[in-house]
């Protein structure tokens, strides 16, 4: 029988406790692909390179916390990377909701960037 997880437990980094109450967490790994085509234009060989991971975290913001700035590094431990580059920080306010913060970050795993 399958086992299912309820709630967010895959993210154990700074945003889980430092910036507020974690609402969602997304992790995507991807590679770039180089193709070689034959005389008919069909793909005859492929090579993947540049393994990277992108993360997005949404929190209900603790207004006493100072969010990271774009360009800063953020530690995460959800993947096979330890540090990520913050690529964007978005704040969302509404008259019927708590203030929310979305942090997007990226790491290039093959060469451990950022280190």
Secondary structure, 3 states (H helix, E strand, C coil): CCCCCCCCCCCCCHHHHCCEEEEEEEEEEEEEEEEEECCCCCEEEEEEEEEEEEEEEEEEECCCCCCCCCCCEEECCCCCCCEEEEEEEEEECCCCCCCEEEEEEEEECCCCECC
